[in-house]
Amino acid sequence: MSVCSPAVEEIQGLYGPFSFAEKLLQKIWLRGDFDGTLVAATDGRRLHVGHPGKWNLLGGPDFRGARIRLGDGPELTGDIELHLRAADWVAHRHASDRAYDGVVLHVVLFPPEVGHVTRGAGGQAIPVVALLPWLHHDLEEFAAEEAVELLSGRTVARMPDELAALGEQELADLIASHAMKRWYQKVHYARLRVARLGWESACHHAALEILGYRVNRAPMLHVAARWALRDWAEGRAVPDEIYADQQGAWSLQGGRPANHPNTRLRQYAAWTQGCPAWPARLEGWTAQLNAGAVFGASTRAVRRTNRFTARRSWVAVEICAGAIGGTRLDTLVCDGFLPLLAAVADRSDAQWQGLWHHWFAGDFPPLVSRGLRELGVFQGAARPACQGSAQGLLGWLLERETRG
């Protein structure tokens, strides 16, 4: 790995290098987007975060007024400093800067060398926590999600001229290539999740995460870890109580009423109580599939031949108990169900890929759906909006964002 700047590191991903910024690490800390039930300092003491602190975008420590506890020790109130690597503390000369005298925890991305000690003024040791082993996702996925957030804010931008200048077949090939990469990335992450959690818990975590949309993904994952699927199915997970328990973690800005986290929690309660064994039923979906959903075929023809509308209704009722609908259901299918099924399949995932590609588009930044219409890829009933093409254009845009 090579350092691009003191605050950005270039990391090798599945399909080439990508940039990971220190500011993204700060966002991960602020959101608590790591396994809070297991995270520990390098000395082995468990970390309990009462409050991550107030994000300081000026000079001095990155977060002020945090409340933490290490192991069975007392609660500490103080500042938090974050770096990609532990050695940056020395490189930035924080020990000799009085502004950092109140730092009670040094949070880094990568685990330091064995025996490393961060020392503050007067040589006192400052506990170090390396977040990489405890993160909810792969670093490349975090970088991609960050880029999606940036793209979501670009409501006025048009497609780059370089795409508009391509011929129809060249554009189709480019989008298909990036769609395939996005599919394999999703299967890769799903496989890691199943390996870490097992099938049922992987489904449970994925469902709540997707219901949280981008802005409430982290608190939804905390909910998934604290209240297992059985708790939901048996009514012990009460949405209003869970929402109140996570007060302060939810983001309510700019979201549609349907995406309010309490609304999504209530939907998941109805879902799990209506179909308690939904992960097992999801596995049974395999028996209904045939080889007719070919990746490169016409979406309109594939949907008609394979009765996609009926399939979608079956998923909504038989797996989600009628609790989830609209574009969020399609996003659940394409970001959760199909990659999870492909991750554990004992056969080629080409069939799953074709089903995924031609499925209904789901939720995307306006830039993506509008751009595909501008480019003529989506043209009403003749060329309906589909997941694969939307993911392909999104993948191309993300590559420009994350790889420069």
N, C-alpha and C positions, 0 to 999 in steps of 0.2 A: 504494500500500500504506500502511496506517495502523498505527501501533504500538499494541497493546492494553496492554502493560506493558513494562518493561525486558527481560523474559525471554520474551515471547510476541508473535508478529507475526501479523496477519490477512492472509491471502493469497487472491487470487481463484483459485478452482478451476474445473473444467469446469461445475459446477452451482451455483456460488455460493461465498462466502467460507468459509475454514476457518482454524483456528488452528494455528500451528506454534510449538512451545515450544523454548526454548533447551536444555531438558533432553533433548529428542529429538535435537537436534544432538549433544549429548554422547554419547548412546547410539550414534549413527551413527559417531562417532569411535572409541568403544571397540570396536565390532564390526568396524571397518574396512569399512563398507558403502559403499565408493567404489572407483573404479578405481585400485588401488595401482600399476598398471603405468604410469600416465600422470600421476598427480597431481603438480602442481608449485606452487612458491611464486609469488607475484606478480612476482618478479624473474626468473622463467623457470627457476630451478633445480629439478630433479626432487627430490621428497621421497621418502625411503626411511624407513619406520617399522619400527624394530627391535622396539619395544614401545610401546604407546600410553600407558603410565603407569598408575598406580593411581588409580581414580576417587575424587576427594576430595569428599565430600558435606557437608563442613563449610566453614569460612571459608577464603579464600585461593584459589590457582589450582585449576582444575577437575581437573587430572590432575598427579600428582607422580611423579617418577622415570622419565619417559619417555626412550626412546632413539631418536634420529632422526639422519638424515644428509641434507644438502642438496647435490645435485650430487655433485661429486667431493671434497667437503670431509670433515673428520673426523667421526666419530660424536660427537654431543652428548648429554649426559645432563642433564635438567633438567625444568622444569615446563611444562605446556601450559595456556593460557587460551583459552576458547572464547566467542564472542559471535555473535549473529545478524548484526550489522553491525560493521565495523571501528571506527566512531566511538564504540562503546560503551566502548572502552578508556579514552578520554579522559573520557567522561561518568561513568564509575565511578571516575575518579581513581586508576587502578592505578599510574601512574608514580610517584606520591608515597607509595605504600604499600609498605613494606619487605617485606611478605609476597610481593610479586610480583617481587622482585629476581632470582629463579631462573628466570623464564620464558624459554624458548629458542625458543618458537614461538607465534604468535597465529593460531588457527584461527577462521575466520569462515564463515558460510553464504554471504552475498552478496558478490560481488566489489566491492572498494572503488573509489573514484574513482582515475583514473590519477594516479600520483605519490604516492599515500598512503604514509606511513611510520608504523608504530607505534613509538613511542619509550618506552623504559623509564627507570629511574633514571639520572640523569646524561646523558640524551639519547641513549643508545645505541640503534641501530636493532634492532628485533626482527623477524625474518622473518614474513611473513603468507602463509597459505594459505587461499584461498577454495574451499570444497568443492563449491559448487553445480554447477560445470561437470563435476565428476568423479563425481557421485553415480550409484549403480546405478539409481535410480528417480526418477520425478517426486515433487515434494514432497508432493502430495496423496496419492499412494500410500503414502509413508512415514507420513503422518499417519493414514491409514486402517489400516495395519498395526499402528500403535501402539495404536489404539482396539480392534482385534481382540484384542490381547494383554490389554488391560484387561477386555474382555468374557469372555475365556476363563477368567479367574479368578473369575467370578461364577457359581459352581455352585449357589448357593442361591436366587438372585434369580428372581422370577416376572415374567411379562410385565406391562408397565405397564397400568394400568386403562384408559387411553385406547384401547388396542387391543381389549381385551375388550369395550368398550362399543360398538364399531362393528358395523353389520349385516354379514351375510355377504358381500354384493356390494361394499359399501364397503371392507371389509377386503381382499377379493380384488383390487380395483382399486388400493388403496394398495400392496400387496405387489408387484403386477405393475409398477406405475410405478417402484418402486425397483429391481426386478429389471432392468428395461430400462436404467436408468441404470448399474447395475453392469456389465451386458453391454457397453455402449458404452465405459465406462471401460477395461474389460479389452482390448477391441479397440484402443482408442487407445494404451494402453501397449504392446501387442504390435506395433502399427505403428511406434512409435518404436524398439522393439528391433530389428525387422527392418531399418529404415532405417540403424541404427547398426552392426549386425553382419552383415547378410546373412542369408538364409534358414537355411542349415545351422547357423551359429553361434548364431543366435537360438533355434533349437530346442534346441541343445545346452545353452545357458545356462539356458533356461526349465526344461528337464527336471531339471538338477542343482539348481536353486534350489528347485523344488517338492519334490524328494526330501529336501531339507534341512529341510522344514517351516519354521515361523516362526523357531525359535530358532537354526537353523544355516543360514539363508539366506545370510548374508554369507560365511562360509567356503566354502560350496559355490560361490558365484559366483567366489571367488578360484581355486578348483580349476578351474572351467570356463574361466577366462581363461588359466590356466597350462598345462593339459593339454587340447588340442583334441580334437575328436571322433575324428580319425584316430589320435591317441595311444591312445585307449581301444580303438578297433576293432582296432588292431594289437598290443595287449597291452603297450604301453610305459607306460601309466598303471596302476600297481600299487596296488590299494586300500589294502593295509596300509602301504605306504610313503607314500602320500599322506596317510593318516590321521595317521601319525607326523609327517610334515612340517608339518602344520597344528596340531600339538599346542599346546594353550593357547588356540586359537581356538574349539574346539568347546564347545558347551553340552550337558552330560549330565544336567542336573537335571530331574526331573519327566517325562522322556520314557519312552515304552514301549520295551521291548527292540527291537521291530520298527523303531522310528524311530532307533535308534542310528546315528550317522553312518557308522561303518565298515560296518554292515550295508547301508546305502543305497549306499555306494560299491561294495560287492561286487555289489549288484544291478545297478547301472549298468554295471559291467564285463561282467556276463553279458548284459545287454541289448544293449550296443553290439557285443560280439563275436558275438552271435547274429544281429543284424540291423545290420550296419555302416552301411548306407545308409538308416536309418530315417527321417530327415527327408524324403528323396525319396519313400519309400513312403507317408509321411503325406500328402504332396501328392496322391498317387494315390487317397486315400480319397474325394476329391471325386466321382470317377466312380461311386461306389457309392450316393451320396445321392440322394434324391428329395424332392419338395416336400411330403411327407406330414406332416412334423413342424411343425404350426402352433402358434404361441406360445400362443394362447388356448384351444386344445382340451383335452380331458381327457387327463391324463398316462397314465392306464391304457389308454385307447383308442389313443393315439399309440404307446405302447410295443408294444402288441400288433400294430398294423398295420405298424409299421416294424421289427419284429423286433429290438428294442433289446438283448435278451439275446444274440442272435447277433452283433450289431454289437460289443457289449462284448467278447465272446470273440475276435472277429476282431482288434480293437485289441490285446488282451492278447498274442495269439500272433504276429500278422503285423507289428506295429509294435514291441512291447516284448519280443518273443522269449520270452514266458512268464515274464519275470523280475519283473514288477510285477503285483500283484493287489490286491483289496480296495478299500477307500475311497481309498487313495493313487492307484490307477489312475484312479478316477473324478475325483479332484482334478487329476491330470495332464491328463485329457481336457478338463475344464471351465475350468481356470485356464491351461492351456498350449496344447493342440492346437487346440481350436476357435477361441479368439481369434486365434491365429497364422494359421490358415487363412482366417478372415474378414478379417484385416488385409491379406492379399495377394490376395484374390479380386477378379476383375474384374466381379463382379455384386453385386447387393444381398445384404447379409448376413442378410436376414430368415430364410432357410432355416437358416443356421448358428445363429441366435438360437433358433429353435424347437427344434432338436436339443439345444442347450445347456440350454434351459429344462427340457425333459422328461428330461434325463439323470439318472442316479442321483446322490444327494446328495453323496457324498464326505465330506471332513473339515470339520466345523464345530464352533464352541464348543458345549458342551452346552446353554447357554442358548438357542441358536437352535433346535435340533432339538426340545428339550423344549417350548419356547414354541409352536412350530407345532402340536404335538400338543395342548397346552392350548387353543389357539385353534380347534382342529378343522380346521385346514388339512390336516394329515396324519392320515389315519384308516385305517391298515392297508392292505389290498389295494384297498379302494375308492378311497382317495386316497393313493397311495404317495408317500413322500418323494422330492422331486425337487430338482434343482439350482436352478432358477429361483426357486421359492418360498423356499428357504433363503437364497439370495442377496438376495431382496427384503427379507426380515425383517432380515437382517444389514445391508443398506444403510440401512434405516430406523434401526436402532440406532446404526450408525456416524455417521449424520448428526447424531443427538442428541449423540454424543460429540465429534465434530470441529467442529461448528458451534455447539455450545452450545444 
